[in-house]
Amino acid sequence: MGTNSYSIVSKRSVEKFYYPNEPSFLRAFVSKFKRRAPLINRGYWLRMKAIEEVVRQFLESKGEYVEIEPSSRKKKKIVVNLGCGEDTLPFRTLWQRQEQTRQNAEHGGQPNTNIQDDIVFVDIDYPELMMSKAALISKTSTFTDIIGRINLLSLGDSAKDPNAPRLLLRTPHYIAVGANLSDLDLLTPLLRSVLEDDSSWSPSDLEILFIAEVSITYMPTPAADAVIAWAHSVFLKSPSRFCLLEQFLPAGSSHPFAQTMLRHFEKSAALRSVEVYPTLESQRKRFLDQGWADVAVRSLWNLWQDDDFLDPAARKSLDDVELFDEWEEFALFAGHYFLLVASNRQLAQAPLPLSQSAETENQRTQPKLTLQCSRAPSRARRFATPARLDDTTIAHIGGFNTTGIASVGDYFTSSDSAAVILSNPRLPEAVACHTITAFHDQHILIGGRTSPAKASSNCWLLERSPSAPSHATEAWHWKPIATLEQGRYRHCAINVSIPTKGIDGILLFGGKGSDGQVLDDWSFWDATQDQWVEVNTETHTVPGFHNDAPDARPSARFSAVMWNDRPKSPELRLSGWLTGGINAKGVACEDLWWWTLRPTDAGAFVISFEDQSSCPWGWAATVYRFGATVVQSQFLDGVLLIGGVANSGVLQANEEILLINSYRSVAEYNVDGWEDSRPLLVGHSAVVADMALYGEILLLGGGAVCFSFGSCRNENLTALRLDSDSTLEGTKWKLVDHKISAESEAAQKGSHVYKGIPSVLGQSTSTPGAVADLIPPVRMIREISSAEFSDLLTSQNPTPVVLTSQDVGVCTSLWTPSYLTAHIGASRKVVIHSAETASLDFRSKNFSYATIPFEDFVQGARRGEHVYMRALAVGDPARRPANLEKDFPEIGADFHVPDGVNHVLNEGESGRAHSSVLRIAGDIEMWLHYDVMANVLCQARGKKRVVLFPPSDVLKLDFKAGDTTSSVDVFGPNGVLRNWKERGLQPQEVVLQKGDVLFIPACWLHATAPGGASDNEGDDGDGKMNVAVNVFFRSLEKGYAAGKDVYGNRDLQAYENARKDIEKIKSLLPTVNDTEKEPTATLLANILIGKGSTEQNKSMTRVKEVDSMRRKLATLPEQLKLFYAERLAVELIEVLKAE
């Protein structure tokens, strides 16, 4: 039932935000609301909408069957949901029909206080689940207000057979049945008796719709096929339909999205039918083979784009709910799900609208070609853009890497000695979804975005210093140029140059603005004047083709592709092509435009268009795509169109790369070497790497968040060679580190602690330049699936990671000082740490505990006083761990952990969660310590600086035996960070901002300090207060300290028990000669940490106890095993030497 739980929580998120004016039916089944990511919300909205639309059409149909004479008799409509889970489709549908009746009455129709008596919904699922569902429905007014007050039934001998089909709940319009769909022989008589016992209805008066929404695919395929055949014949005298929504493999199981999806389900509930019926045609044939007369099937991506199935206004309204820019990922999800509607009678009208997408046979005048492929290590990066700096150097700039939007590029070289020196290695503005266009020996960066609501209007020129030597170590720097009138991202930009006509610059089209507007304007950057000028439009038509309207021009769109046609006489005209993209309706564009740019006598520019979408050379439908890249080079007789998502759906492997030649024909490329490791070509970049006749093309970055199934990122570069007659042994291109020029390094030294985040200055314990060496950053990622977090948590050697800008609830916006005071209570007494200095030391106890009113504490924290609150359990703090929801119910619902983390915390019968601690601090530096339990530190307000050290650093940071805290100064002018390299330390650092979530593995040493001034100033600003919630959980199955551990920081049993062995060795020490004590201690310590052999030293005194210690640690993960073994070894030496 895990799949049901995730689905219902996701549908509840959709219900709350996308159905705000309807009752919250799913709220009863979701104990704690979790807002899903926009991609998940939109995907589940589409699933729900597809099912709802099929149900609506079924209920409103008048029995239009080919072989049945129309009848005036009223039909009884029955909707049977097979494997319904906790879905509330019946109640939403009945409520909507009630509302429709009421609104009709308000507008002059006949009032009707009752819903139609000809509709019955039947929910069927496992008895245990349905008993719980029926009980909840019967006592919840949200449901009983619609179907009337009801009594629970319990038909069937549950004591004799708890799995036997049972009628659990029955009303005139809703029936709940507990049954295993594998036991159809037992289910059939029960279902017939329920639906056919009304003598006023004959079987021919019944119409039945069976629904299976991602349910029977978890059954063994023969059992699922049996359900389909059974549904066809169980009410043979009644017209029946079957609606099936589940996954399929449009491009095979080797497609990267499909691989990620299949791996995800294999961990919990494998998809059984998808390998047997991988395509739409195989699913259609599946139903025909089971006796169904009429079958229609389409992908959800195809239905999303169909105005006949989905109202364009409804589609567009989604953009008003939340920011969304995951178009490729959404299309990949929707392209891997299908909706099928079958009927056991021939329908007079198709059960689904006919597809509106072009299905014409692709005309190709060339045979399929072959590309040779090789790979080399790279870094994950999406929606970046390449720049070929010279013959041996390529930069991959901007975009999203694993830490968010990248401010530093990746650099690749084909030379053994080349390096790149940049005057400033950071982008002047960190953006994604921008363009970089080669312009003579320079590169022009235009627009881009940080978030979908923050489009940039800035433009930059990347150029080489005039004084730089002409080799691969040339110095490059950024220079601002004229800004756009309107910021944009996902636009098109190409270089146009006709020297004889005075044209030299960049042609820009379309994109998307900060307000969500999809743009259709054309602009030209005039390099001679450094200014953007508007390009006026005019149109031409091709008589007899597609659209002869005189005002025909490309519609507004984003993520389209555009390229030059490179005519033989450029001085006569400049022309090219535009195709694909997403239009303002959120639908993939399926058109092709020829454009021509020309200057006017007045010094302006005019662009004209010819719509060639239906011209007789018949371009492939797969040319119409969005998110693709275009490669154009002198050795290509045309252009290569690479990757993206097609209007028609997910691209096949042989459709990923198309050659569109100058004769306007299309040829596909097969790529040798893609069978097992095909890259996911969305969010990728492509660049010509070698200008030789058969040069290389590099595919850099790319990948996607594959819905809720996990992430698929391309972490290798792919090199393609166009010469099909040669073999590419391996690419010379490799990833290199950039270097900073000496003057830039001097200018930056001491001004940054980490990745551009300013040092924490102005504190009593910090001064500018206190940190001499840059501290490596904690790894950052934007999203993590439950599977990925589970792997991280249970790793033998886990490392910290920051989940950036997460949805942790409304706490990030609501938890201001006034809000917290009003809801928790101004006079509520809280226990706090209060100190005279910012740096707290647990050992020396240089602070005092004070009990003060909450309002006084909050105001002190806001002013920057040295105060800190670590919330304790209310009522019994010595025996019960802190729990935010229980201890602070007034604000508990404002916070939740991210979805991927939450799923793992709730694993198992009792879950992994230990405690959730509210932490509020002023100007405080927390002492260095480690937690035995893994935890996530979720920043709600303000900023917090966190420095972490791996467990292997524990011996260098003054942790006494048996202590989890240290008195080492971390942040001060003379603290360990000042010369961490000389000390042999391995720190990592991050400044958490609101919404950031830091995963801290067990026994990672860490200290915290204020992260700088708050972004929220004013009367109710945070001031110097920062607020976080620390959630602790068990990463080990067993082995924690015996008894109560309310703080989650008592050392593991294995360590404490092993320390008892040291005491035993100490008590037996008189048997060792004084001269043998030191070598004995050293040898035993080495054996303990695995650097000595017990077999060779069996005669050595006390080896038996050391073996006992090793056995106690043996079951721990490698990182913890070494952490405790080294501490025990040092303690052992100290004890033996002291005697």
N, C-alpha and C positions, 0 to 999 in steps of 0.2 A: 504493500500500500504506500510505499515511499513515493512512487511516481504520482499517485493521486494527491498526496500531501503537497508536493511541490507545485503541481498543477493548480490546486485550489488556492494556495497562497498567491500564486501569480495571477490567477483570475480575480482574486479579491483586490489585488493592486489595480487591475484594470477597472474593476467595478467602481472603486472609490474615485478614480480620477477621470474615467471616461464615461461613466454612467452617473454623474453627480445628482441628477434629478430623479433617480429611481431608488426604490428601497434597497438597503444593503443586505441582500439575501445571503451572501457568502460570509458576512461578518460572524454569523452564528457558528460557522465551522472553522474560523481562523482565530485562535486565541490571542495571537499577537500580530498585529499588522506589520507587514514589511513592504516597503515601496520597492518595486523592482526597477531595474535600469530601463531607460526608454526603449531600447531594442527589445527587451523581454516583454514590456508592456504592449508595444505595437504588434509583436508576433502573436501574443495571446489574444489581443483584440481581434486580429484577423481570423484566428481560429474560431473564436466565439461568434464573430459576425457571419462567417461562412455557415456554421451550423444553424444559427438563428434564421438566416435567409432561406435555407432549405426548408426549415420548419414552417416559416411564414408562407412560402409558396405552396407547400403541401396543404396547410390549413385553408388557404384561400382558393385552392383549385376546385373546379366544379366537376371533377371526374371525367376529364377529357381523355378517354382511351379509344384507340382505333377500333377495337373489336366489340366495344360495349356501346349499346344504344344509349344516348342521353336520357336521363331519368329526372323526373321532378321530385323524386323521393329524397328526403334529407339523408345525408351521409353522416355516419358517426366516425370521427377522425381519432385514431389511436396512435400515440407516439410512444414507442418502446425504446428506452435508452439502455443498451447492452453494455454492462461494465461502466455504469454511470458514475461510480465514486460518490463524492460529495457535491457533485455539480447541481446547480439550482436552476437549470434551464426550464423545467416546468413552471416554476413560480414566476420567473421573469416573463415568460411568454403569456401566462394567464393574466398577470398584472398589466402588461402592455395592452392586451385585448380589452381588459376592463377599462383602462384609460381611454382607449379608442372609442369604446361605447359611450363613456361619459362625455367625451369631447363632441361626439356626434350629436348627443342629446342637447348639449349647450348651444349647438349651432342649428337647432331646429329639428333634429331627428327625434325618433322615438326613444324616450329614456328606457333603460334596461338596467335594473339593479343587480342582475345576476349575469355571470359570464355564460356564454353559450353552453347549453347542456349536451352538445354533440362532440365535445373534446375530452379525451382522457389521456393522461400521461402515466406511463408505467416505468418505474425505475427498477433495474435489476442489477445486483452485484452480490458479492460474497455475503452469506448470512450475517457474519460478525459485523461487517461494515454497515450493512443495511439496518441491523437492529439498533446500532448507535445512531444512525441517521434518522430513522423513524422516531426514535425517542426524542431527539432534539427538535424535530419538526413539530411533534405533537405538543410541545410545551413552549413554543416560540410564536409570539403573536404575529411576527412578520409573515409567517406561513399560514397560520390558522385564520388570519384576517382574509386570506384569499380563498382557501379551500374549506373553510369552516372548521368548527371545533370537532375534534376527532378522538376516538379511542384506539389505543394500540391493540392489535390482534396478535395472536400467537398460534396460528393454525399449523398443524404438523407436529409430529412427536419428536421434539428436540432432544429429549433425554435419550431416545433410542438412536437417533441419528442427527447430531447437531448440524451436519452439513446438508440435510435434506432440504429441498425447496420449501419455503415458508411464505405465506402471505402475512406480512407484518403490519401493514397499514392500508386502509381502504376508505376512500371518499368518492363522491361522484366524479371528481375530476383528477384525482391523484391516487395512485396505487404504488406501494412499495413492496418489492418481492426480494427475499434473500435466496439466492441460488448460485450454484456453480455452473457456469456456461458449458462446462465439459459434460454435465449430466443432463443432456437434452431430453432423454427419455423420461426423466423425473419432472423436468420443468414443463414439458408440453401439456400434460393433463391439467396441471395447476393453472397455467396461463389461459388455456381454453375455457376452463370453468369460470375464470374471472371475467373474461371478455365476451363470452358468448351466452352468459346466463340470463341476459335480458331478452325476454320473449318479444319485446316490441321492435327489436332489431334482427333482421335476417343477416346471414353471413355476407350476402352480396351488398348489404347496406354499410358494411364496415370497410374503411380504408385504413391501412396500417403503414406507418413509417417506422422502420427500425433504424436506430442510430448506433454507430460504434465509433466514438472519437478516441483514437489512440488507446484502444483497449484490447481488442482481440489480437492485435499484433504481438502481444506478450504471450499468447497461447502457442503451443506447438502448432505448426502450420496445418497438419491434418485436422486438428480440433477446430482451428479457426475456419477452415474450409467447410467443415461440418456445420458450423453456426450459419455460414452464408447459405448453404443448401437448405438447412432447416428453416431459416427465415423465409425462403422462397415458397416452401410448401406447407408450413405449419397451419396457415390459414388460406388454403389453396383456393377456396371459393371467394376470397376477398382480395380485391386489388391491393397489392403491397409494394412498398418501395424500401430500398436499403440505402442509407447514407453512411459512407465510410470515409473517415478522415484519418490519415496516418502518414508515415514516412515512406519515401521511395528514393531510389538512387538514379537520378536522371543522367548522371555522367559516370555511373559505375561506382563500385566500392573503393576504387583507388583515388577518387577525387578527395582532396585534402579535407574539405568540409565533411564529406561522407565518412572518412576515416575517423575524424574527431567525434562525430555523432555516434558512430557504432561503438567506439571505445568507451564513450560515456555510458551508454546503456548496458554494455557488457559488464560493467562494475556493479550494476544493481538488478536490472531486469532487461535481458537481452531482447532485441527486436527479432522475432522469429520469422516473420513472413517476408521481410524486405529482401532477403537474398533469393528467395524463391520467386517472388514477384517484384523485380526491381524497377520495372518501367511502367508507364501509364498504359501502354498497350497490353502488357502482361496482366495488369490488374483488370483491364476491361475483359480480356479473354477469360480470366479467372471466374468472373461473374457469369459470363455467357455459358461457360462449361458447367456451372452449377444450376443452369436452367433459367436464369433471368433473361427476359426478352429484350429489354431496352437498357443500355448502359451508356452513361456519359461520364467522362473523367477529365479533370483539368487540374493543373498545379495551382497552389494558392497564389503564386506570383502572377500567373496568367489571370486568375480571377481578380486579384487586386487591381489590375489595370483595366478591367472591363466595366465600363460605365453602365451596362445593362444589368450587371450583377451587383455592383457597388456604387451607390450614389456618389458622384464626384464631390458633392458638398460634405457628405459624411467623411470621405477620405481627406478632404482639405481641412476639416475641423480638427483633426488630430494634431495639427501643427500648433493649435491654440492651447493645447493642454500642457505640453512640455517640449523643451528643446530637443531636436532630433537631427542627427546627421550621420546615422549609421546605415546609409542606403545600400551599400554593397552587401553588408552583413544581413540586412533585412531581406534583400532579394535572394541571397543564398539560402537563408532559412525557408522562405516561402517557396523557393524553387525545389526544396527537398520534401515538401508536404503536398499531398493531393487531396482533392475532394471528389468523391465518386458518388453518383446517384444512379441506382438501378431500379427497374420496375419489372414486376412479373407479368405485366400487360404492356402491349405496345402503346406508348403515349402519343397523343395527337400532337403534343408540343414537346420539344426536347427538355429533359429534366434539368439541364443546365443550359444557360445561354451559349450559343455557339461561339467559339473562340474568334476574337476580332483580330488576332495577330496574323501577319502574313504567313502562309504556309506554302509559298511558291517554291518550286524546285530551283535550287541555286545553280546559276549558269557559270561554269568555269571553263575558260578556254585553255587553261594550263593544267597539266597533271599535278598530282600532289607531290610536294617537294619534301626534302629531308633536311633537318638541322642536326648538327652534332652538338652534344651538350657535355659540359663538365662543370664542376663545382669547386668552391673554395670557401673557407670560413669567413663569415661576415658578422654583422650585428643586426638584431631585430630592429626594424624601423619601418613605419608606415606613413604614407601620405607625405613623404619627403620628395625632393626634386634633385636630379643630378646636374652637375656642371663639369664638363670636360675641360680641365684647366690647361692641359697641354698633352702631348703625345703619350706621356707616361703617367699622368695624374688625373684622377677623377674624384670629385667631391660629391658627397651625398648629404644634402643640406636640409635642415629643419625637420618637420614631421614629428611623429610620436615614436619615441623609443620606449624602453621598459620603465623609464623614470618620468614619463609625461612628455610634454612638448620639448624637443631637444633644442638647446641653445648652441650646441657645438656639433659640427658635422662629423661624418665618417669620411675617411680618405683612403683611396685605393691607388696602388701603383703597380706598374708592370716592370719597374726597374729594381735592381737589387740594391741600389744605393740611394735612390731618390727619396726625398722627404718634402713635406710641404711646410712652408713657413708663412704664417699669417700675422699681419700686424696686430690684429685682434681676432683670436680664434672663435670668439662668440659671435653669433648672429646679432646684428643690431636690434633685432626684434625676433623673438622665438615664435614661429608660426608654423602651421601645417596647412595643407590644401592650397598652397601657393603655386606660383609658376616661376621657373627660372629659364630664361630664353638666351641662347647664345647670340651675341651681337658683336660681330667682328672678333676681336681678341678679348672681349669683355663678356659679362653675364649680367642680365637684368632680372632682379627678383621683384615680383609684383604681388601685392596683396597677401592673402592668407588669413588665417584666423587663429585665435586662441581657443575660444568656445564658439558654438554656433551663433551666439548673440554678439560676438565681438570680432567683426571682420575688420581687417586692417586696410587702410587706404595708402599706406606707405609704400614707396618703391625705392630700391637700392641698386647700386651698380657695384659689382665686384670687379676690381681691376688690378692689374699688376703694377707695381711701383716702377716708374720709368728708369730708375737707377739700378734696378735689380739685374743680376746677370741672367743670361738667357739659357738657363738649364732648369732642372726639376726643382731646385730649391728657390725658385723665384718667390718674392714676397707679394702677397695679395692683401688687399684691404677693401673694406666696404665704404661706399660714399653715397649719401642720400641724393636722390633726384626728385623731380616733380611728383607730387602726390596725386592720387586719383580724386576725382570729385566725390565718388562714393566708394567706400570700402567694399571689398568682395573677396570671395574664395570660391574654389571649384570653377574657375573661369578658364577661357582659352586665350593663349597668347602666342603669336608667332612673329618671327623676324621677317620684315618685308623691306626690300631694298632695290631701287631702280636708280642708280646713280645718274643716268642721263635725264631722268625726270625730277631729280632732286628729292626722291623719296628714300628715306633712310630712318628706320625706326621699328616700332613694335605695334602690331595690330591686335587689339583686345576685344573680346566679345563675351557677354553674358556673365554667368556666375550667380552667386547668392549673396545678399546683403545681411547686415546685422539684424534687421527687422524681419528676416525670413523671406523678403521679397526675392522672387526669381527674376533675374535681369535679362533684358533683350537689347541693351544698347551696345553700340560699336564706338570704339575710341582708338586714337592713334597717338603714340608717343613719338613726337618729332625730335630726333636726337640732335638735330642742328640747333634747335631752340630750347631743348629740355622743357618741353611742355606737352600736356595732353590736350588734344583737340577732338571735338566730336566729329564723328563720321556720319554724314547724311546717307540715307538709304534710298535706293530706287529699285524697281524690279523689272525683270523680263520673264517671259513665259515660254515654255516649250509647247506649242499647239498640240492638243490631243493627249497630253500627259498630265495626270494627277490633278493639277490645279491651274486653271487658266486665269484665275483672279488677278486683276492688275496690281493688287496690293500684296501679293504673295511675298512673304519673307520669313526667315526662320523665327519660330516662336521663342519666347523666353525659355532659357534652359540653363542647367549647370552640369558639370562633369561630362560635357560633350568632347568630341575630338575634332581638331581642325588642322589642316596642313596645306602647304603650297603645292600647286600643280607643276611648278617649274617649267613654264612654256619655253620653247626654243628661242623666242624673241622677247625677252623680258622688257625691252625698252618700249614695246607696243602696249602691253597690259600686264597686270599682275593678278593672278587668279588662283583659286584653290577650292578645297572641299570642306564642308561641315556636315557632320552627322552625329546621331545619337544624343545622349544626355537624358536628363530628367526634366520634365516640364513643370509648370506651376501647379498642375493637378496632381503631382507626385507620380506621374506615369512615364515610363521610358519612351522617348521619342523614336519614331520609326519613319524617318525621312532622310533625304539626302539632298544637299544644296550645293550648287556651283556658285561661287562668288567671284566677283571681279572688282578690284580696287583701282581707282584712278584719281589723279589730282585734277582739280579744276583750274581754270585760268585765274580765279580769284585767290588761289593759294589754299583752298579747302580740299577736303577729300570726299569722294562719293563712292559708295559700294553698292553694287547691284547683284541680284540673285536670280538664279534659275532653279526651279524646283524639279529635280530629276529623279524623284523617288520612284516613278513608274516608267522610266525610260526602258526601251526594249532590251538593253544589255543585261538587265536582270541581276543586279547586285545581290549578293547573298544576304538573307535576312539576318545572319549573324554579324554582319557589318554594323547593324544598328545596335549599338551597345553603349553603356556608360561606364565611367571609371577606367577606361582603357588608356593605353599609352601608344603614341605613334613614333616610329623611328624612321627618319628620312636621311638618306646618305647618297653620295655620288655613285656608289657602287650598286645601288638598288635601282632597278627600273620601275620605280614606284615607291610605295611606302609599306612598312610592316605595321600592322595593327595588332597589338599585343594585350591579351587579358581583358579584364573588366567583366561585366555581366551583360548578357544579351537581353534585348526586349523579349525574346522568346523563352528565356530561362537560362539555366546553368549551361555553360559552354562545355562541349565535349573536348577531349584532349586534343583532337586533330583540328578543332576550331579555335583554339587559344591564340594561334598566330596565323594571320592571314597576310598574303601579299596582294596588294591592290596595285596593279601595274599601270603604266601610262596608257595602255589600251583599254582601261576601265574594265578589266576582268579580274576575277578573284581566284586565288589559288590558296589551298590549305597547306600547312606544313606539318609533317610528322616530326616529332623530336625524339631522337634516339636517347634512351636513358631516363625517360620520364615515367616508365611503367611503375616503379616502386616508390619514387620520391618526387612526384610532380609538385612544383611549388604552387601556392595559392596566389594567383595573379590578380589580386585586388589590393589597392593601396600601395602598389609597387611602382618602381621606376625602371625605365629602360634608356640605355645610352649607347651610342656607337663608341666602342673602345679602341678599335684599330681601324685606321683609314686605308689599310691595304685593300687590294681588290676583293679578297675574301676575308674581310675583317671580322672581328668579334663584336658581338652585342652583349652587354652585361645587363642582367636583370637584378636589380638591387631591392632589398627590403620586401615589403608586402606582407599580406596575411590578414587575418580577421579574428574577431571574437565570434566564435561559432555558436551563437545564441547562448543557451545555458549549458552547452556541452563542453566548454573549455575554449582555450585560445589556440590558434594555429598561426605561428609566426615563421616567416622564412628567415632562418638564421644563417643561411649560406647564400653567397652570390652564385648566380647561374650564368655561365658563359656559353653563348650560342655562336656557332660558326656557320656561315651561310653556304660554304662550299660543301655540297653533298658528296663530292668525290674524295674528300680528304678526311682524315681521322684526327679529331682533336684530342691529343693525348692528355692534355691538362692545361688549364689556363695559367698564364704568368701573373695574372692580377691577384693582388693580395691586399688585405687590410693593413694599414699602417697607422701609427699614432701621429697626430699633427704636432708640430713644434711651434713654440711661441718665439717671435723675434725678441732679441735682447732688450730693445727699448720698450717693447710692450710688456715684457716680463718685469722689468724694473718699475714700470708705471703701475702694474697690478699687484706687485708684491706687498703683502700685508693688508691689502684692502679687501680680501675675500677669505672667508674660512672654507666655504664649500659651495661650489657650483653657483657662484654669484650671490649667495645669501650673505648679507653683511655680517661682520663680526658683532657679537653682543657687546656693545660699548656702553659706557656711562654707568656701569654697575660698580659697586664698591670693591669687587674682587677682580675686575677686568680692566685692562688698559689696551689702547690701540697697539697692534703689533705683538700682542702677547703670544699669539700662535705663529711660530716661525714657519712651520711646514703645513701645507694644506692637508687637512684630514680627509681621507677617502669618504665618499658619501655612502649612506645606506642605499642598497638597491631599491629603486622605486618602480612600481607598476601601476597601471590604471585599473586593472580588473583581475580577478582571480576566481576560478571556478571552485566548487566544493572539492572536486577531485584533485585539483592542483594544490589547494590548501591542505587537504588531507595528506598528500605526498610530502609537502613541506613539513608538516607537523610531525610526521612519523619517520622522517629522514634520519639516517645514522649521524649525519653532520649538518643539522639545520643552520641556516643563517637568517639574520633579521631581514625584513623587507617592509617597505612602506607602501600601503595601498593609498594612492593619492585621490583626493577629492571624492570621497565615498559618500554614499547616502547613509548617514547614521541617524537619521530622523530630524525632526524639527528643532532639536536642541541647538543646532548650529545657528539658527536664526532667533530662537526664543530666549535662550538662557542668558539674558542680560542681567545685570545686578538687580534691577527693579523687578524683573519677572521672577527670578529665583527667590528674592525676598518676599514677594507677595504670595507665592505659591508654597514655599517651604514654611514661611512664617517668620516675621521680623523678630519675635520674642523667643522663638524656639532656641533652646540652649544646645550648643554644640561644643565638642571637645576639640581644641586646636593645638598646634605647636606654635609657640611664640618665642622669638629670639631677638637678640641685640644685633646680630650680624646676619648677612644673607646666607652664609655657608653653614649648613647644619651638619653636625657630627654626632652620629648615634652613639658612638663609644664614649665620647667625653660628655655627652648629654648637655651640650652648650645651648640648650633651649629648655623651656618649661612647658608643661601642659596647662592649659587654661580652659575654663568653661565659661563661655560668653554668649550673649544673644547672637543669633545668626546674622542679623542686620549689621551689628557692629563689626563682625568678622568680615562680611562682604565689603563693606566700605573701607576697612583697613586694607584688604587685599587690593582693592581698586586703587587706593592711594599709593600702593607700593610698599606697604609695611611688610616686615619679615614674619609673615603668618602663613600657616598651612593647615588644611584640614584633610585628613584621610578618614573618610566616613567609616563608622563602625556599625555593626548590627544593632538595631534598636531593641532594647529590652534585655538582650542576653549577649553582649559583645564578647564575653569570654568563651562562649560555647558555640556560637553560630557565625559563619562567615557573613560578610556584608552582602546585601542584595539590594540593588538600586530600586527595583520595583516594590519590594516590601518595606524598605527603610524610608524611601521617599516616594510614596505612591502618587503624590501630587505632581511629580514630574517624570515618573518612571516611564510612562508611555511615550515621552518625547524622544527617547533614545532607543536605538537598536543597532546591533552589529551588522556588517554587510552580509548579503545573502550567502556568499561562498563560505564565509566563516561560520555563520549561524548554522548551516546545515551540518557541518562537522561537529559543532558543539552539542548538537542534539542527537548524535549517533548513539546507538545502544539503548538499552532499556532505561537507564537512568541518566544518560547523556554524559558529556565530558565536563560540563561547566562546573566551576567551583564557587566563584564569587564574582560580583560586579561592584566595583568600588568607585564612589564619587570622590574625585580629587579636585580641590580648589586651592589655588596658591596665589600669593602676592609675589614680592621680590624674594624668592627662596631658591637656593641651590641644594638639591637633595643629595645626601651622602651616597657614595659609591656602594653598591650592593648587588646581590643577585637574587632571583626568585627561583625556587625549585620547580615551581609550576610554570609552564609556558603561559603567555598572556598577550593580549592585544591592548595597546594604549590608544584610546580613541579620543582625538582632540575635538572638543565641542566649541570652545571659544578661546580667543587669544592665541598666543604662539608659545611653543615649548621647545627648547633646545635639548636634545638627547644625545649623549655620547655613550657608545657601547664598546665593550672589549670582549673578544672571544673567551670562552672558558680556559683556553690554553694560556692566557695572560694572568691567571689567578695568582701564580707564585711571584709575580713581579709587582703586585699591587697591594701587598701587606694585608692579606686575609689570614687571620689567625685560624688555627685548627678549630673546627666546630663553629666558626663564625660565618655569617652570611653578609656581614658589613665590613667596610674598611674605612679608616680615617684618612686615607690618601687624599690630598688636595688635587682635584681634577681641573677646576676652572680658573684658579687663581693665577696671578702673574708668574709665579714660580711653580705652578702645578705641572702634573705629569704630561699635559698636552704640549707644553712648551718645547720639550725635547723628546717627544714620544719615539722618534726613530732611534735615537741613541739608547733609549731604554729597551729597545727591542719590542715595543708594544705594537698592537695592530688595531688602533681605534677606528670606529666608523661614526659618522655624525649625521644628524638630520635636524632641521628646524620644522617641527610639526605645525601646520596651520589647520584651521577648523575644517573638519571633514577628513583629515588624514588619519590613517590607522596604522600604527606601528606594531608589527608582530615581533615579539621578543622571545626567542627560544629559551628553554629551561637552562638556567645557570649561565646565561650571558650577563656579564657584569655591566652595570649601567648607572649613570648619574644624570640628573636633569637640572636645567637652569631656565630662567626666562628666555624667550626667543626673540625679544625685541618689542618695540612699541606695537600696540594693538591697532588694527585697521578701523576700529569702531570707537571713534571719539565722540565728544559731545556730552550732553547732560546725562545720558544713560549709556555712555560708552564703557567698554570694559576697563579702560585705564590700564593698569599693570596687572590686572587679574587674569588668570587663565584657568580654564575649566576642562577637565578630562574625565572620562570613565575608563577604568582599568578592569578588563574582564580576564579572570584567571581560569584556566582549565587544565585538565589532565591530559598530557601527551603520552603517558605510560599506562598500560593496562593495570599494573599493580606495582607495589614497592614503595609507596609513599609512607611517610612517618605514621606510626601507630597512634591511635587516639585522635583528638581534635587538633586541627591545624587551621585556625580561622584566618590566618594571614597568608597561607600558602607558601611559607618560606622556611619550613623545617626541613632539614636535610633528609635525604632518602634513607630508608631503613638499612640498605646495604652499606652505606657509609658509616652510619652510627654503630652498626654491629661490627664492622671491620675495625673501628676504633677500639672496640672492646678486645679484639685480638692483640692490638698494640699493648694494651694494659697487661694482657696475659704474658706477652713477650717480656715486658718490663719486669713483671714479677718473677720471671725465671732467669733474669739477667745474671745473677750471681754465678751461674754455671759457666759463664763466659769469662775468659781471662781478660784483664784490663787491656793488654796489648792487642787483643782480638776484637775489642768492641767497635772501633771505628771501621775496620774492613768488614766486620760482620754487618754492621748497620748499612754500609754502602751496598754490599752484595744483596742483602735482603730487599733494600729499596729498589735496586735494579731489577730483581726478580719480580717485584710487585708491579712495576710499570712495563714488564715484558721485555726487558733488555738483558735478562739473565735466564739461565736454564735451571729449572727445578730438578730435572733428571740428573744433571751433573753435580748437583750440590745437595743430594738427599741427606748426606751425612752432616751437612752444616746445621748448626744449632738453629732451631726455630723456623726452618723452612716449612714445616707442617703448618704452622700458624699463618705464614705468608700465603701458602696454597689456599688456606681457608678464606683469607681475605680476597684473593683473586676470584674464587668461586662465587663469593657474595656479589662481586661486581660483574660477573660474566654475562648476565642477562640484560645489562644496560646497553643503550645505544653507544656506539663507539665514542662519540663526543663526551658523553657523561662518564663513560668508563674511564677514559684517560683523565678527565677533570678530577675525579675523586681519587684515582690511583696515584696521581702526582701529589695531591695534597697528603694522602696517607703516607707516601714515601718520605716526604719532607718531615712529617710529624714523627715517623719511625726513627729517622736519623737523629732528630733533635732529642727524642726520648732516650735513645740508647747512649748518645754521647753525654747526656746529662747525668747518667747514673755513675 
